[in-house]
Amino acid sequence: MFFASDNAAPCPPAIMDALVRANEGFAKSYGADAHMARLRDTIRTLFDAPEAEVHLVTTGTAANALSLALYTPPYGAVLCHRHAHIAEDECGAPEFFTAGAKLQLVDGVDGKISADGLIAALEGADRSVHAVQPSCLSLTNVSEAGTVYTPAEIAALAKLAKSHGLGVHLDGARFANALATTGATPADMTWRAGVDVLSLGGTKNGLMAAEAVVLFNPAKSWELELRRKRAGHLTSKMRYVAAQMEAWFEGGRWLDMAAHANAMAARLAAGLHAIEGAELLYPVDANMLFARLPDAAHARAKAAGAQYHEMGDGTCRLVCAWCTTDAHVDALLATFRG
Ligand SMILES: *Cc1c(COP(=O)(O)O)cnc(C)c1O
């Protein structure tokens, strides 16, 4: 009963097999290998974006911070949700890699920035020489509350941001889960909705240390490469990162795994609905949910060895992974029910 995070899950056999196959002889280093070339083509095709540039890093934090640095000068501000990962969980990396830009926190219910919140932040901004200049909007899909923005919602927010001259970044640590929920195409969820740069997360959905920065404006590519190297994130044995992601996309595996994780969270949510005194805090759109449960239910689950984050006040976060099973979910529900 492991519901602490999807990044604690193992990698599926297909990914390990791809690594073994990639482990043949010599291959050019620093991303000049055949795996990287094929992966770039695959992502361009999947995103219907023949000009897109793809650069791999090994953490989502690096993908986010380097992406934001492309669109935010040191005297700029990144607008993001109050509870965004970049604001709460990256130890100041966005501020560091932008050389000191400010994160400006925007409100919105259920973990999503609202149009009103964004308008207030954009129109209320002090544009004088005394203030940081709003430079980039960062959205997270799946959001930190486990909710999902539709492409139309992203497009509306991106349009507002662009009308004020901002760049648009999408933190897609759980991008595949957001696609699986909405059925949207990768293109509709990103560049067609106005997204300039995507942090495409693999680690939460079955890969090990494999994340891509997808640039829809290739003019930013060289700068990203230099920033990545300077940050110490240019992996020399890149073939092992690229080979994982290649196998992930093969036959739609990334979406199948994400859809499975989402289905497990839906099963969990349905079970929680039926438990006296249990309450879901947000709509359950993808593979992560937040609930409030009686103390006794938590005590029983913990005593039975269930692992998940408690946030105090009876609230907890439960995350399902590509390999979570019906039996795992039902066992957790049974301990909650008592
Ligand atoms: C997990 C996560 C990341 C990336 O985190 P790393 O630990 O740096 O890989 C980024 N954004 C969100 C929303 C996440 O959940």
The ligand as an ORCA input file, in Angstrom:
! r2SCAN-3c Opt
* xyz 0 1
  C       7.666     16.036     -9.041
  C       7.375     17.356     -9.631
  C       8.372     18.079    -10.297
  C       9.796     17.598    -10.455
  O      10.439     17.288     -9.294
  P      11.928     16.685     -9.225
  O      11.960     16.067     -7.891
  O      12.848     17.813     -9.383
  O      12.085     15.723    -10.353
  C       8.016     19.283    -10.870
  N       6.773     19.757    -10.798
  C       5.784     19.089    -10.183
  C       4.399     19.653    -10.178
  C       6.047     17.871     -9.568
  O       5.065     17.212     -8.955
*
